[in-house]
């Protein structure tokens, strides 16, 4: 298990790099092609549309070909997409390339998340947070690397770096042995008359709760990706920074995210997943509402760092929270919620890009504040449902014992 978690962590680092590379390079990419922010939002939409498809079909592919083979396929696809990006083909070609890249890292995230949430029963929040630390390291390293390469006039070489890492990870997953876990990674489900493929069915009472979690992940990932992809562009407009300096703002955001994830899992394991989710969502909403009001560079960067800390554990802890609230549905719930995040990551940046073209940075910042307020409201509702269910269960146990 320890070896699996380490290789899973490095795979999440790669996912972090791939998630934010377009956002890190977006200003210079749009300049190179002579495009506007709406076009940039459409490219991000294409990438996350591919992400959504990858996440949704990952359970079926993993069941048919095994988790190891599915991961290798996804990583090689991500490698090929990044190499095509590096060729700087005509703009229209970037959409299917982006979809292929999103498919690759979406499947990797879903399969590894399913393995961890389904297999780790104690301290799950800490384990997921550790994976998210690796994701954050990748997400903060990419803007810094992109900024450096922009200064050197070699920004297109950001793509081959990710391609080489993806190829290396694919070879490692293909060749490495994980001992007793190898049968789990190589297991394939076959449909026969006596042993049909197992399917997950949600009880009727679970469906409203599932819908709330789907909305929560839709808003959270959409907000996070809007920030990661448009924060440099927003600072270019508001603070008049150059492109390289603006790209480093995302590094500050992901650095704070990574630092927060080092202790978010332990806090959630100790004080409760629901309580952690609602408090973090409330803090993120408050900071997003303050962001449009910030004027100076120092104050803006301080808010970015605090926002990264507040949002650091929401995704991983909310996944564990959902799996505990919807027992015996871990594999399907994980895929559905990551997919919901993928939809949000596709649609909300599209909306944000349009807002940047029409209303500018301040209008877009207030739009993100609205997303944050809705996220906070959903977190409060989910926490209230957990408290109500806990009270009901305690009352039932007392009545049974009496």
C-alpha positions in Angstrom: 0.0 0.0 0.0 2.8 2.4 0.8 4.4 2.0 -2.6 1.0 2.5 -4.3 0.4 5.7 -2.4 3.7 7.1 -3.4 3.3 6.3 -7.0 -0.3 7.6 -6.7 1.1 10.8 -5.3 3.5 11.4 -8.1 0.7 10.7 -10.6 -1.3 13.4 -8.8 1.6 15.7 -9.2 1.5 15.1 -13.0 -2.3 15.8 -12.9 -1.6 19.1 -11.2 0.8 20.1 -13.9 -1.6 19.1 -16.7 -4.6 20.8 -15.0 -3.1 24.3 -15.0 -0.7 24.5 -18.0 -3.3 26.1 -20.3 -4.2 28.7 -17.6 -0.5 29.4 -16.9 0.2 30.0 -20.6 -3.2 31.5 -21.5 -2.1 35.2 -21.9 0.8 34.4 -24.2 -1.1 31.6 -25.9 -3.9 34.0 -26.8 -1.4 36.6 -28.0 0.4 34.1 -30.2 -2.9 33.0 -31.9 -4.5 36.5 -31.8 -7.5 35.2 -29.8 -9.7 36.7 -27.0 -10.6 35.4 -23.6 -13.8 33.8 -24.8 -11.7 31.6 -27.1 -9.5 30.8 -24.1 -12.5 29.8 -22.1 -13.7 27.6 -24.9 -10.3 25.8 -25.0 -10.6 25.2 -21.2 -14.1 24.0 -21.8 -12.8 21.4 -24.4 -10.2 20.2 -22.0 -12.6 19.7 -19.2 -15.2 18.1 -21.5 -12.6 15.5 -22.2 -11.9 15.3 -18.4 -15.6 14.6 -17.9 -15.7 11.8 -20.4 -12.6 10.2 -18.9 -14.0 10.3 -15.4 -17.4 8.9 -16.4 -16.1 5.9 -18.4 -13.2 5.1 -16.0 -15.3 2.6 -14.0 -16.3 0.7 -17.1 -12.7 0.7 -18.6 -11.2 -0.3 -15.2 -13.7 -3.1 -14.9 -13.1 -4.4 -18.5 -9.3 -4.0 -18.7 -8.1 -3.6 -15.1 -7.1 -0.5 -13.2 -3.4 -0.8 -14.2 -4.1 -1.0 -17.9 -6.6 1.9 -17.7 -4.0 4.1 -16.0 -1.3 3.2 -18.6 -3.7 4.0 -21.5 -4.7 7.4 -19.9 -1.1 8.4 -19.3 0.1 7.6 -22.8 -2.9 9.6 -24.2 -1.9 12.6 -22.0 1.6 12.3 -23.3 0.5 12.3 -26.9 -1.8 15.3 -26.4 1.0 17.4 -24.8 3.4 16.7 -27.7 0.7 17.8 -30.1 0.2 21.0 -28.1 3.9 21.7 -28.4 3.7 21.8 -32.2 1.4 24.8 -31.9 -1.0 23.6 -34.6 -3.8 25.8 -36.0 -6.1 27.1 -33.2 -9.1 24.8 -34.2 -7.0 21.8 -33.6 -6.3 22.7 -30.0 -9.9 21.8 -29.0 -9.7 18.1 -29.8 -6.1 18.0 -28.4 -7.3 19.6 -25.2 -10.2 17.1 -25.0 -7.7 14.2 -25.3 -5.5 15.7 -22.6 -8.5 16.2 -20.3 -9.6 12.6 -20.9 -6.2 11.3 -19.9 -5.7 13.2 -16.6 -9.4 12.8 -15.7 -9.2 9.0 -15.9 -6.0 9.0 -13.9 -7.6 11.0 -11.1 -10.7 9.0 -11.0 -9.1 5.6 -10.9 -6.5 6.5 -8.2 -9.1 8.2 -6.1 -11.4 5.2 -6.3 -8.5 2.9 -5.2 -7.7 5.1 -2.2 -11.2 5.8 -1.0 -12.4 2.2 -1.4 -9.3 0.6 0.1 -8.3 2.9 2.9 -10.8 2.7 5.8 -8.9 4.6 8.6 -7.4 8.1 8.2 -8.9 8.3 4.7 -8.9 12.1 4.9 -5.2 12.2 5.6 -4.4 9.9 2.7 -6.5 11.9 0.3 -5.0 15.1 1.5 -1.5 13.8 0.9 -2.5 13.0 -2.7 -3.9 16.5 -3.0 -0.6 17.9 -1.7 1.2 16.3 -4.7 -1.5 17.7 -6.9 -0.9 21.2 -5.5 2.9 20.9 -5.9 2.3 20.2 -9.6 -0.2 23.0 -9.9 2.1 25.5 -8.3 5.2 24.4 -10.1 3.7 24.7 -13.5 3.0 28.5 -13.4 6.5 29.1 -12.0 8.0 27.0 -14.8 5.8 28.7 -17.4 6.8 32.1 -16.1 10.5 31.2 -16.4 10.0 29.8 -19.9 8.0 32.9 -21.0 10.9 35.1 -19.9 13.3 33.0 -22.0 10.9 33.1 -25.0 10.6 29.3 -24.8 7.1 28.9 -23.4 6.1 26.2 -25.9 8.5 23.8 -24.2 6.3 23.6 -21.2 4.2 20.9 -23.0 7.0 18.4 -23.8 8.0 18.5 -20.1 4.6 17.1 -19.1 4.7 14.7 -22.0 7.9 13.1 -20.8 6.7 12.9 -17.2 3.4 11.2 -18.4 5.4 8.7 -20.5 7.7 7.9 -17.5 4.7 7.4 -15.2 3.0 5.1 -17.7 6.1 2.9 -17.9 6.3 2.8 -14.1 2.6 1.8 -13.7 3.1 -0.9 -16.4 6.3 -2.4 -15.0 6.1 -1.9 -11.2 5.0 -4.6 -8.8 2.8 -3.8 -5.8 2.9 -7.2 -4.2 -0.4 -8.3 -2.8 -2.1 -5.3 -4.5 -1.2 -6.5 -8.0 -4.4 -8.7 -8.3 -6.5 -5.7 -7.4 -4.9 -3.5 -10.0 -5.0 -6.2 -12.7 -8.5 -7.5 -11.9 -11.0 -7.5 -14.8 -14.7 -8.0 -14.4 -16.4 -10.2 -16.9 -20.1 -10.5 -17.6 -21.4 -14.1 -17.4 -24.7 -15.7 -16.7 -23.6 -16.7 -13.2 -21.4 -13.6 -12.4 -22.7 -10.4 -13.9 -20.7 -7.2 -13.5 -21.6 -5.6 -10.2 -23.6 -2.4 -10.4 -24.2 0.2 -7.8 -27.8 1.2 -7.0 -28.6 4.2 -4.8 -31.4 4.0 -2.4 -34.2 6.5 -3.0 -33.4 8.4 0.2 -29.8 8.9 -1.0 -30.7 10.6 -4.3 -31.4 14.1 -2.9 -28.1 14.0 -1.0 -26.2 12.8 -4.1 -27.7 15.8 -6.0 -26.5 18.2 -3.4 -23.0 16.8 -3.5 -23.0 16.9 -7.3 -23.9 20.6 -7.1 -21.2 21.2 -4.5 -18.5 19.6 -6.6 -19.7 21.4 -9.7 -19.3 24.8 -8.0 -16.1 24.0 -6.1 -14.1 22.8 -9.1 -15.6 25.4 -11.4 -14.5 28.1 -9.0 -11.1 26.7 -8.4 -10.4 26.3 -12.2 -11.7 29.8 -12.9 -9.2 31.1 -10.4 -6.4 29.0 -11.7 -7.0 29.8 -15.3 -8.0 33.5 -15.2 -6.1 34.8 -12.1 -3.0 35.9 -14.2 -5.3 37.6 -16.7 -7.2 39.4 -14.0 -4.0 40.7 -12.3 -2.7 41.8 -15.7 -5.7 44.0 -16.1 -6.1 45.2 -12.5 -2.5 45.5 -11.3 -0.7 46.1 -14.7 1.8 43.4 -14.0 3.8 41.8 -16.9 2.9 38.3 -18.1 5.6 36.4 -16.2 4.7 38.2 -12.9 1.0 37.5 -13.4 1.7 33.8 -14.0 3.5 33.6 -10.6 0.2 34.7 -8.8 -1.1 31.2 -9.5 2.0 29.8 -8.0 1.2 31.7 -4.8 -2.3 30.2 -4.9 -1.2 26.6 -5.3 1.6 27.0 -2.8 -0.9 28.0 -0.2 -3.2 25.1 -1.3 -0.3 22.6 -0.9 0.6 24.0 2.5 -3.0 23.8 3.7 -3.3 20.2 2.5 -0.4 19.1 4.8 -2.7 19.5 7.8 -6.2 19.6 6.4 -6.6 15.8 6.5 -5.6 15.5 10.1 -8.0 18.3 11.1 -10.8 16.7 9.2 -10.1 13.3 10.7 -10.0 14.8 14.2 -13.0 17.2 14.1 -15.3 15.7 11.5 -15.5 15.9 7.7 -18.7 17.8 7.6 -17.6 20.4 10.0 -14.3 20.9 8.0 -16.2 21.3 4.7 -18.7 23.9 6.0 -16.0 26.0 7.8 -13.7 25.9 4.8 -16.5 26.8 2.4 -17.5 29.7 4.5 -13.9 31.0 4.7 -13.5 30.7 0.9 -16.8 32.6 0.3 -15.7 35.4 2.6 -12.3 35.8 0.9 -13.8 35.7 -2.6 -16.2 38.5 -1.6 -13.2 40.6 -0.4 -11.1 39.9 -3.6 -13.0 42.5 -5.9 -12.4 45.1 -3.2 -8.6 44.7 -3.0 -6.5 47.3 -4.7 -2.8 47.1 -3.9 -0.5 44.3 -5.0 0.5 43.2 -1.5 -3.2 43.0 -0.3 -4.2 41.1 -3.4 -1.5 38.6 -3.0 -2.3 38.2 0.7 -5.9 37.4 -0.2 -4.7 34.9 -2.8 -2.6 33.1 -0.2 -5.5 33.0 2.3 -7.9 31.8 -0.3 -5.5 28.9 -1.2 -5.4 27.9 2.5 -9.1 28.1 2.9 -9.8 26.0 -0.2 -6.9 23.6 0.3 -8.8 20.6 1.7 -12.3 21.1 0.4 -12.1 18.7 -2.6 -10.4 15.7 -1.0 -12.3 16.0 2.4 -15.7 16.5 0.6 -15.0 13.3 -1.4 -14.5 11.4 1.9 -17.5 13.2 3.4 -19.7 12.0 0.6 -18.4 8.4 0.7 -19.3 8.3 4.4 -22.8 9.9 3.9 -23.4 7.5 0.9 -22.1 4.2 2.2 -21.4 1.2 -0.1 -21.3 3.4 -3.2 -17.7 4.6 -3.1 -16.6 3.7 -6.6 -19.6 5.2 -8.4 -19.9 8.2 -6.0 -16.3 9.1 -6.5 -16.6 9.0 -10.3 -19.8 10.9 -10.3 -18.5 13.7 -8.0 -15.2 14.0 -9.9 -17.3 14.1 -13.1 -19.5 16.8 -11.6 -16.3 18.8 -10.8 -15.2 18.3 -14.4 -18.5 19.8 -15.7 -18.0 22.7 -13.4 -14.4 23.0 -14.4 -15.6 23.2 -18.0 -18.6 25.5 -17.8 -17.8 28.0 -15.1 -14.4 29.0 -16.7 -16.3 29.4 -20.0 -18.7 31.8 -18.2 -15.7 33.5 -16.5 -14.0 34.0 -19.8 -17.1 35.6 -21.3 -17.3 37.8 -18.2 -13.7 38.9 -18.7 -14.5 40.0 -22.3 -17.7 41.8 -21.4 -17.2 43.3 -17.9 -13.4 42.9 -17.2 -11.6 41.7 -14.1 -13.7 43.4 -11.4 -17.0 42.0 -12.8 -15.4 38.6 -13.1 -14.2 38.8 -9.5 -17.7 39.4 -8.3 -18.9 36.5 -10.4 -16.5 34.3 -8.5 -17.7 35.7 -5.2 -21.2 34.6 -6.2 -19.9 31.1 -6.9 -18.3 31.1 -3.4 -21.5 32.2 -1.7 -23.5 29.4 -3.3 -20.8 26.9 -2.4 -21.0 28.0 1.3 -24.8 27.6 1.3 -24.5 24.1 0.0 -21.9 23.2 2.6 -24.2 24.4 5.3 -27.1 22.3 4.0 -24.9 19.2 3.8 -23.6 19.7 7.3 -27.1 20.2 8.6 -28.2 16.9 7.0 -25.3 15.1 8.5 -26.2 16.5 12.0 -29.8 15.5 11.5 -28.9 12.0 10.4 -26.6 11.6 13.4 -29.3 12.7 15.8 -31.8 10.4 14.2 -29.4 7.4 14.4 -28.6 8.2 18.1 -32.3 8.4 18.9 -32.9 5.0 17.1 -30.1 3.4 19.1 -31.5 4.8 22.4 -35.0 3.5 21.6 -33.6 0.1 20.6 -31.6 -0.2 23.8 -34.5 0.9 26.0 
